[in-house]
C-alpha cells in the first residue's frame, strides 16, 4: 500500500445532478486515490475542509471502460469514488457553493 498524505487522497469532486441533490442531505461525492481507505478519506476531508465532521464514508471501485480506436482496443484507468456523509452539526463544504 502506498504511503498517502491527506492532501493526496482526494483528487476532485464529482459534479453530477445526483451528487448535487445529495448535498441537501450533507452528502458529498469525491474521486479519491485508488488505494485510499475509508479512514484515510475521513481524515483527509476533516483536515482539508475546516469545520467538517465526517459521520460515515461509502466507497466504490469503478473499473475502466473499454475504448476502441480502429483495431486497437484498450481500457481507461480505474477510479475510486467516495460518498462522504457529514454530521448534522458539521459546517458545509464551501467548494460547492454557487454550483
Rosetta constraint file for C-alpha pairs under 8 A:
AtomPair CA 1 CA 35 HARMONIC 6.74 0.50
AtomPair CA 2 CA 35 HARMONIC 7.06 0.50
AtomPair CA 4 CA 8 HARMONIC 6.07 0.50
AtomPair CA 4 CA 9 HARMONIC 6.63 0.50
AtomPair CA 4 CA 36 HARMONIC 7.53 0.50
AtomPair CA 5 CA 9 HARMONIC 6.77 0.50
AtomPair CA 6 CA 10 HARMONIC 7.66 0.50
AtomPair CA 6 CA 40 HARMONIC 6.94 0.50
AtomPair CA 6 CA 41 HARMONIC 7.69 0.50
AtomPair CA 6 CA 43 HARMONIC 6.83 0.50
AtomPair CA 6 CA 44 HARMONIC 4.54 0.50
AtomPair CA 6 CA 47 HARMONIC 7.52 0.50
AtomPair CA 6 CA 48 HARMONIC 7.96 0.50
AtomPair CA 7 CA 44 HARMONIC 6.58 0.50
AtomPair CA 7 CA 48 HARMONIC 7.44 0.50
AtomPair CA 8 CA 33 HARMONIC 7.26 0.50
AtomPair CA 9 CA 32 HARMONIC 5.51 0.50
AtomPair CA 9 CA 33 HARMONIC 5.18 0.50
AtomPair CA 9 CA 36 HARMONIC 6.27 0.50
AtomPair CA 9 CA 40 HARMONIC 7.25 0.50
AtomPair CA 9 CA 41 HARMONIC 6.46 0.50
AtomPair CA 9 CA 44 HARMONIC 6.63 0.50
AtomPair CA 10 CA 30 HARMONIC 6.69 0.50
AtomPair CA 10 CA 31 HARMONIC 6.35 0.50
AtomPair CA 10 CA 32 HARMONIC 4.54 0.50
AtomPair CA 10 CA 33 HARMONIC 6.50 0.50
AtomPair CA 10 CA 41 HARMONIC 7.25 0.50
AtomPair CA 10 CA 44 HARMONIC 7.13 0.50
AtomPair CA 10 CA 45 HARMONIC 7.92 0.50
AtomPair CA 11 CA 30 HARMONIC 7.19 0.50
AtomPair CA 11 CA 31 HARMONIC 5.52 0.50
AtomPair CA 11 CA 32 HARMONIC 5.15 0.50
AtomPair CA 11 CA 33 HARMONIC 6.66 0.50
AtomPair CA 12 CA 30 HARMONIC 5.74 0.50
AtomPair CA 12 CA 31 HARMONIC 5.41 0.50
AtomPair CA 12 CA 32 HARMONIC 7.23 0.50
AtomPair CA 13 CA 28 HARMONIC 7.99 0.50
AtomPair CA 13 CA 29 HARMONIC 6.02 0.50
AtomPair CA 13 CA 30 HARMONIC 4.19 0.50
AtomPair CA 13 CA 31 HARMONIC 6.03 0.50
AtomPair CA 14 CA 19 HARMONIC 6.95 0.50
AtomPair CA 14 CA 29 HARMONIC 5.48 0.50
AtomPair CA 14 CA 30 HARMONIC 5.20 0.50
AtomPair CA 14 CA 31 HARMONIC 6.48 0.50
AtomPair CA 15 CA 19 HARMONIC 6.21 0.50
AtomPair CA 15 CA 20 HARMONIC 6.72 0.50
AtomPair CA 15 CA 29 HARMONIC 7.89 0.50
AtomPair CA 16 CA 20 HARMONIC 6.15 0.50
AtomPair CA 17 CA 21 HARMONIC 6.34 0.50
AtomPair CA 18 CA 22 HARMONIC 6.35 0.50
AtomPair CA 19 CA 23 HARMONIC 6.59 0.50
AtomPair CA 19 CA 27 HARMONIC 7.74 0.50
AtomPair CA 19 CA 28 HARMONIC 6.79 0.50
AtomPair CA 19 CA 29 HARMONIC 6.25 0.50
AtomPair CA 20 CA 24 HARMONIC 7.79 0.50
AtomPair CA 21 CA 25 HARMONIC 7.99 0.50
AtomPair CA 22 CA 26 HARMONIC 6.67 0.50
AtomPair CA 22 CA 27 HARMONIC 5.29 0.50
AtomPair CA 22 CA 28 HARMONIC 6.99 0.50
AtomPair CA 23 CA 27 HARMONIC 5.00 0.50
AtomPair CA 23 CA 28 HARMONIC 5.97 0.50
AtomPair CA 26 CA 85 HARMONIC 5.92 0.50
AtomPair CA 26 CA 86 HARMONIC 5.52 0.50
AtomPair CA 26 CA 87 HARMONIC 7.64 0.50
AtomPair CA 26 CA 88 HARMONIC 7.81 0.50
AtomPair CA 26 CA 92 HARMONIC 7.16 0.50
AtomPair CA 27 CA 83 HARMONIC 6.41 0.50
AtomPair CA 27 CA 84 HARMONIC 5.47 0.50
AtomPair CA 27 CA 85 HARMONIC 4.52 0.50
AtomPair CA 27 CA 86 HARMONIC 6.43 0.50
AtomPair CA 28 CA 83 HARMONIC 5.61 0.50
AtomPair CA 28 CA 84 HARMONIC 5.17 0.50
AtomPair CA 28 CA 85 HARMONIC 6.63 0.50
AtomPair CA 29 CA 81 HARMONIC 7.09 0.50
AtomPair CA 29 CA 82 HARMONIC 5.68 0.50
AtomPair CA 29 CA 83 HARMONIC 4.44 0.50
AtomPair CA 29 CA 84 HARMONIC 6.24 0.50
AtomPair CA 30 CA 81 HARMONIC 5.79 0.50
AtomPair CA 30 CA 82 HARMONIC 5.33 0.50
AtomPair CA 30 CA 83 HARMONIC 6.54 0.50
AtomPair CA 30 CA 84 HARMONIC 7.96 0.50
AtomPair CA 31 CA 79 HARMONIC 7.08 0.50
AtomPair CA 31 CA 80 HARMONIC 5.83 0.50
AtomPair CA 31 CA 81 HARMONIC 4.53 0.50
AtomPair CA 31 CA 82 HARMONIC 6.26 0.50
AtomPair CA 32 CA 36 HARMONIC 6.91 0.50
AtomPair CA 32 CA 41 HARMONIC 7.74 0.50
AtomPair CA 32 CA 79 HARMONIC 7.53 0.50
AtomPair CA 32 CA 80 HARMONIC 5.57 0.50
AtomPair CA 32 CA 81 HARMONIC 5.85 0.50
AtomPair CA 32 CA 82 HARMONIC 6.61 0.50
AtomPair CA 33 CA 79 HARMONIC 7.56 0.50
AtomPair CA 33 CA 80 HARMONIC 6.50 0.50
AtomPair CA 34 CA 61 HARMONIC 7.69 0.50
AtomPair CA 34 CA 78 HARMONIC 7.82 0.50
AtomPair CA 34 CA 79 HARMONIC 6.08 0.50
AtomPair CA 34 CA 80 HARMONIC 5.20 0.50
AtomPair CA 36 CA 40 HARMONIC 6.07 0.50
AtomPair CA 36 CA 41 HARMONIC 6.63 0.50
AtomPair CA 37 CA 41 HARMONIC 6.27 0.50
AtomPair CA 38 CA 42 HARMONIC 6.17 0.50
AtomPair CA 38 CA 57 HARMONIC 6.05 0.50
AtomPair CA 38 CA 58 HARMONIC 7.49 0.50
AtomPair CA 38 CA 59 HARMONIC 7.33 0.50
AtomPair CA 39 CA 43 HARMONIC 6.22 0.50
AtomPair CA 40 CA 44 HARMONIC 6.08 0.50
AtomPair CA 41 CA 45 HARMONIC 6.23 0.50
AtomPair CA 41 CA 57 HARMONIC 7.60 0.50
AtomPair CA 41 CA 82 HARMONIC 7.96 0.50
AtomPair CA 42 CA 46 HARMONIC 6.28 0.50
AtomPair CA 42 CA 54 HARMONIC 6.18 0.50
AtomPair CA 42 CA 56 HARMONIC 7.79 0.50
AtomPair CA 42 CA 57 HARMONIC 6.92 0.50
AtomPair CA 42 CA 84 HARMONIC 7.79 0.50
AtomPair CA 43 CA 47 HARMONIC 6.13 0.50
AtomPair CA 44 CA 48 HARMONIC 5.90 0.50
AtomPair CA 45 CA 49 HARMONIC 5.85 0.50
AtomPair CA 45 CA 52 HARMONIC 7.12 0.50
AtomPair CA 45 CA 54 HARMONIC 7.56 0.50
AtomPair CA 46 CA 50 HARMONIC 6.62 0.50
AtomPair CA 46 CA 51 HARMONIC 7.25 0.50
AtomPair CA 46 CA 52 HARMONIC 5.36 0.50
AtomPair CA 46 CA 53 HARMONIC 5.99 0.50
AtomPair CA 46 CA 54 HARMONIC 6.91 0.50
AtomPair CA 49 CA 93 HARMONIC 6.35 0.50
AtomPair CA 49 CA 94 HARMONIC 7.98 0.50
AtomPair CA 50 CA 91 HARMONIC 7.88 0.50
AtomPair CA 51 CA 90 HARMONIC 6.15 0.50
AtomPair CA 51 CA 91 HARMONIC 5.25 0.50
AtomPair CA 51 CA 92 HARMONIC 7.89 0.50
AtomPair CA 52 CA 86 HARMONIC 6.82 0.50
AtomPair CA 52 CA 90 HARMONIC 5.14 0.50
AtomPair CA 52 CA 91 HARMONIC 5.33 0.50
AtomPair CA 52 CA 92 HARMONIC 6.73 0.50
AtomPair CA 52 CA 93 HARMONIC 6.98 0.50
AtomPair CA 53 CA 86 HARMONIC 5.64 0.50
AtomPair CA 53 CA 87 HARMONIC 5.85 0.50
AtomPair CA 53 CA 90 HARMONIC 5.34 0.50
AtomPair CA 53 CA 91 HARMONIC 7.71 0.50
AtomPair CA 54 CA 84 HARMONIC 6.81 0.50
AtomPair CA 54 CA 85 HARMONIC 5.97 0.50
AtomPair CA 54 CA 86 HARMONIC 4.41 0.50
AtomPair CA 54 CA 87 HARMONIC 5.93 0.50
AtomPair CA 54 CA 90 HARMONIC 7.97 0.50
AtomPair CA 55 CA 84 HARMONIC 7.75 0.50
AtomPair CA 55 CA 85 HARMONIC 5.53 0.50
AtomPair CA 55 CA 86 HARMONIC 5.08 0.50
AtomPair CA 55 CA 87 HARMONIC 5.14 0.50
AtomPair CA 56 CA 84 HARMONIC 6.16 0.50
AtomPair CA 56 CA 85 HARMONIC 5.28 0.50
AtomPair CA 56 CA 86 HARMONIC 7.12 0.50
AtomPair CA 57 CA 82 HARMONIC 6.65 0.50
AtomPair CA 57 CA 83 HARMONIC 5.82 0.50
AtomPair CA 57 CA 84 HARMONIC 4.67 0.50
AtomPair CA 57 CA 85 HARMONIC 6.22 0.50
AtomPair CA 58 CA 82 HARMONIC 5.61 0.50
AtomPair CA 58 CA 83 HARMONIC 5.16 0.50
AtomPair CA 58 CA 84 HARMONIC 6.54 0.50
AtomPair CA 59 CA 80 HARMONIC 7.02 0.50
AtomPair CA 59 CA 81 HARMONIC 5.64 0.50
AtomPair CA 59 CA 82 HARMONIC 4.33 0.50
AtomPair CA 59 CA 83 HARMONIC 6.31 0.50
AtomPair CA 60 CA 80 HARMONIC 5.76 0.50
AtomPair CA 60 CA 81 HARMONIC 5.33 0.50
AtomPair CA 60 CA 82 HARMONIC 6.48 0.50
AtomPair CA 61 CA 78 HARMONIC 7.55 0.50
AtomPair CA 61 CA 79 HARMONIC 6.13 0.50
AtomPair CA 61 CA 80 HARMONIC 4.54 0.50
AtomPair CA 61 CA 81 HARMONIC 6.47 0.50
AtomPair CA 62 CA 78 HARMONIC 5.70 0.50
AtomPair CA 62 CA 79 HARMONIC 5.07 0.50
AtomPair CA 62 CA 80 HARMONIC 5.72 0.50
AtomPair CA 62 CA 81 HARMONIC 7.37 0.50
AtomPair CA 63 CA 77 HARMONIC 7.40 0.50
AtomPair CA 63 CA 78 HARMONIC 4.62 0.50
AtomPair CA 63 CA 79 HARMONIC 6.58 0.50
AtomPair CA 64 CA 75 HARMONIC 5.61 0.50
AtomPair CA 64 CA 76 HARMONIC 4.62 0.50
AtomPair CA 64 CA 77 HARMONIC 4.93 0.50
AtomPair CA 64 CA 78 HARMONIC 4.35 0.50
AtomPair CA 64 CA 79 HARMONIC 7.27 0.50
AtomPair CA 65 CA 75 HARMONIC 5.42 0.50
AtomPair CA 65 CA 76 HARMONIC 5.40 0.50
AtomPair CA 65 CA 77 HARMONIC 7.75 0.50
AtomPair CA 66 CA 73 HARMONIC 7.19 0.50
AtomPair CA 66 CA 74 HARMONIC 5.89 0.50
AtomPair CA 66 CA 75 HARMONIC 4.56 0.50
AtomPair CA 66 CA 76 HARMONIC 6.68 0.50
AtomPair CA 67 CA 73 HARMONIC 5.94 0.50
AtomPair CA 67 CA 74 HARMONIC 5.32 0.50
AtomPair CA 67 CA 75 HARMONIC 5.60 0.50
AtomPair CA 67 CA 76 HARMONIC 7.07 0.50
AtomPair CA 68 CA 72 HARMONIC 5.79 0.50
AtomPair CA 68 CA 73 HARMONIC 4.59 0.50
AtomPair CA 68 CA 74 HARMONIC 6.27 0.50
AtomPair CA 69 CA 73 HARMONIC 6.57 0.50
AtomPair CA 86 CA 90 HARMONIC 6.28 0.50
AtomPair CA 93 CA 97 HARMONIC 7.99 0.50
